[in-house]
Amino acid sequence: MRKGIIVFILGALLNTGCSSDADEEEVPVHQKGAYVFAVIFENAAWSEQKKGLFIDGQGDLYTYDISNMGLDSVLHDETLTTQQMDGYFGVLPVLQESIAQQTFSTMWNAVPAIDAGSLGQQTAECADAGNYVYLAFDYTAQTDTYRPILIYHTGDWRQENLSAEATAVKDWLVELALNYSIAYELMPGENNWCSGM
């Protein structure tokens, strides 16, 4: 995918004399910042719970638990500054592992297709289960901001990105969320939407 984009850009540069700027389509280029993927669990039904995991631009996976700290959520903004991201994910991060580079590259290379994918209908599924949100982040260096890209949302509300690439990345992130006790398999053989799966 990345090679194809590079070839397209090079071709456009070499043929600038053959077409006007108005005829050329801009190719979206997704940039990696300090935050690339995240699984966020938030629930305020009984007490303030905020925990999850994130993967940085090097492929390092961190977990965090900032429950009952009164910190602002990062789930409701269309763009987030680095200051907002650091103030949420960077408060108590714990390094857990480094993702294999081949796996990390494969998942990151799926992000443009996920971003272009459509979202399924949002449905109400559970009560007081909270929100489990699986995200990728597109970073813009010029403005030092991140744009969340929804992969999967479950819990009180459920919504999925319908692209095939999103399904593969979702399955990978769900497995990581299970490994680090962010999501839980409460009912083997069932959908477990209320517990993050």
N, C-alpha and C positions, 0 to 999 in steps of 0.2 A: 504494500500500500504506500509506504513512505517513498520507495524508489519510483513508483508511478507518479507521485506528486512532484518529486524532484525533476523527473523527465519532462513533465508537463510544463513546469515553471521555466526550465531551461529552453524548451521549445518556444514558449511565449516570448522570452527575451530575445531569442535569435530571429524571431519573425515579427518584431515590432514594426517594421516598415510595411508589412502586408496588411495590417489591420489597425483601426483606430482604437484609442483607449476605451471608447464607448462600446466597442464590439467585444472587448476582452472581458471574460468573467473572472471575478476574484476567487482564488482557491482558498478555502478556509484552512488555516494551519493551526493545529492545536499545540499549545506550548505546555511543557512540564514546568511546574513551579516547585515550591517546597512541599506542597500537598498535592497528591495525585489521585488517590482513592480514599474513601472513608466509609465506615459502617458506624452509624450514629444511632444510639438508643436514648430516647428521652421519654420520661413519664412523670406526670405531676399528679397522678390520681391519689396516691397515698402519701408520698413524700417526693421531693425533687430528686429524680434520678437522671443523671447525664453521664453516660459512659460509652465507650466504643473503641474503635481502632482506626488508625490511618496509616497510609503508606506514602512515604516521601518520594521525591524525585530520583533518589538513588536506589529505590526498591527496599528500603528499610521499613519494617513494620513496627509500629508503636501501639500500645494500648494506653488508655487514659480513663480515669474515673474522677469526674469533677462534680459529683452529686452533692447537693446541699451547700453549694458555694455561691449561689445567687448569680451565676454568670449568664450573660445573654446567650440565647440560642443562635446557631448559625443556619437554622433550617428554613427561614422564611424570607431571606433576601435573594434577589436575582443576581446580585454581585456582592462580593465580600472583599474587603481590603485585607492586606497581609496583617495589619494590626488586629482586625477582627479574628482572623484565623489563628494567629499566635495567641490571642487572648482566650481562645477556646481550647484548641488542640495542644498548645504549647505550655499549658500551666503545669500539668503533672504527667508528662509523657514517660512511658517505660519501654525501652527498646526490647523487643521480643525476638526478632529474627530478621535476616536479610533474605528477601525473596530471590530465588534463582533468576539470573538475568534473562534467560531465555523466556521463562514464564512471564516475568515482568514486562518484557518488550512485547510479547504476544498480546497481553492484556491491554497495554497502553496503545498499541497499534489498532485495537478495536474501537477506541474512543470516537474517532470521527464518524464511523458508521452508527454507533450508539447515539451520538449527538443528532444525527440525521434521522434516526428512527422515530416513529410515532409512539405516543403513549396510549395505553389502554384506558378504559373507563375506570374512574375512581369509584370504589365500592366500600361501604361500611361493613366491617367483618367482626370486630371484637369490641368489648367494652372494658375500659380501664386497662388495656394492655399496653398503652403507650404507642410510640412510633419507632419503628426500625427502618432507617433510611440508608440505602446503599447508593453512593454517589461517586462520580468521577469529577475532577475539577480541571477546567481549562483556564490557564493562567495568561494574563496579558501584561507583559513587562512594562509597556508604555504607561499604563495606569496603575500598575502594581496591584491588580485585582484578580480575583478568582470568580469564575462563573460555574455554579454547580450544574452538573448534568445528571438527571435522575436515571438510575438503572433499575431500582426496585424500591418499593415502599410497602411495608406491611405492618400489622398491628391493628390499631383502631381503624385505620384506613388502609386500603390495598390498591396499588397501582403498579403496573409494569411497563417498562420500555419493551416494545414489541419486536425489536430487531433481533435477529439470530445472534448477533455479536453480544447483545446485552444479556441474553440467556446464558451464554458461556461465561461471561464475566460475573454475572450474578451468582451462578453456581459456585464459582471459585471463591467469591467473597463470602457467601453463606458458609462454605466449609471453614474458612478462616474464622468467621464469627462464632461458629460452633466450637472450634478448637480453643478459643480464648474466652468462652463463656459469655459472649455478648448475646448470642441467640441460643435457644435450647430446643431439643427434641423432647417435648413433654409427652407426646402421644405417638409412639412408633407406628409407622404405617399410615398415619393421618397427615393432613396438610401442614399442621403446626404453624399456620399463619399468625396466630396470636402470640407466638413465642419467637418470632423473628425469622422463620424459615420460609 
